[in-house]
Amino acid sequence: MRAINPIIYKVDDGFAGFAAELPGATGQGKTVEETVEEILIAIKELAAEYRIRNVPVPWKVMTPVKPVKVVV
């Protein structure tokens, strides 16, 4: 089991996002929860494909940080 840090953002018709730990694991949905579920499905599908090809899953190690305020 792995912990993921989904990055979710608002789009015109709902939400979109990706898993920072696995390139290509993306999702979108009408709600944040639906978007996270789509990302989890993508992770499972990608990991299965890597295993079928007998290639290591290219997990990235992420270090969550506290949000910072930026003045632009």
C-alpha positions as CSV (number, residue, x, y, z in Angstrom):
1,M,0.0,0.0,0.0
2,R,1.2,3.5,-0.8
3,A,0.1,7.0,0.3
4,I,-0.5,9.4,-2.6
5,N,-0.8,13.2,-2.7
6,P,-3.4,13.9,-5.3
7,I,-3.2,17.4,-6.8
8,I,-6.7,18.6,-7.6
9,Y,-7.7,21.8,-9.3
10,K,-11.0,23.4,-10.5
11,V,-11.9,23.4,-14.2
12,D,-15.0,24.8,-16.0
13,D,-17.1,21.6,-15.6
14,G,-15.8,20.1,-12.4
15,F,-12.3,19.1,-11.2
16,A,-9.2,17.6,-12.7
17,G,-6.0,16.3,-11.1
18,F,-3.1,13.9,-10.9
19,A,-1.1,11.7,-8.6
20,A,2.2,13.4,-7.9
21,E,3.8,10.1,-7.2
22,L,3.0,8.3,-10.5
23,P,3.4,10.1,-13.8
24,G,0.4,9.6,-16.1
25,A,-2.1,8.9,-13.2
26,T,-4.8,11.5,-13.9
27,G,-8.5,11.9,-13.4
28,Q,-11.4,14.3,-13.7
29,G,-14.9,14.4,-12.3
30,K,-17.7,16.6,-11.2
31,T,-16.6,16.5,-7.6
32,V,-13.3,16.3,-5.8
33,E,-14.2,12.8,-4.5
34,E,-15.0,11.6,-8.0
35,T,-11.8,13.0,-9.3
36,V,-9.7,11.2,-6.6
37,E,-11.6,8.0,-7.4
38,E,-10.6,8.4,-11.1
39,I,-7.0,9.0,-10.1
40,L,-7.0,5.8,-8.0
41,I,-8.4,3.8,-10.9
42,A,-5.7,5.3,-13.2
43,I,-3.0,4.3,-10.6
44,K,-4.3,0.7,-10.5
45,E,-4.4,0.5,-14.3
46,L,-0.9,2.0,-14.8
47,A,0.6,-0.3,-12.1
48,A,-1.0,-3.3,-13.7
49,E,0.4,-2.4,-17.2
50,Y,3.9,-1.9,-15.8
51,R,3.7,-5.3,-14.1
52,I,2.4,-7.0,-17.3
53,R,5.4,-5.5,-19.2
54,N,7.7,-6.7,-16.3
55,V,8.9,-3.1,-15.8
56,P,9.2,-1.4,-12.4
57,V,6.5,1.0,-11.5
58,P,8.2,4.5,-11.6
59,W,7.0,5.7,-8.2
60,K,8.2,9.2,-7.2
61,V,8.9,10.0,-3.6
62,M,7.1,13.2,-2.7
63,T,7.6,15.2,0.5
64,P,4.4,17.1,1.4
65,V,5.0,20.6,2.5
66,K,2.7,23.2,4.1
67,P,1.2,25.7,1.7
68,V,3.0,28.9,1.4
69,K,1.7,32.4,0.5
70,V,3.1,34.0,-2.6
71,V,2.6,37.7,-3.5
72,V,2.6,38.2,-7.3
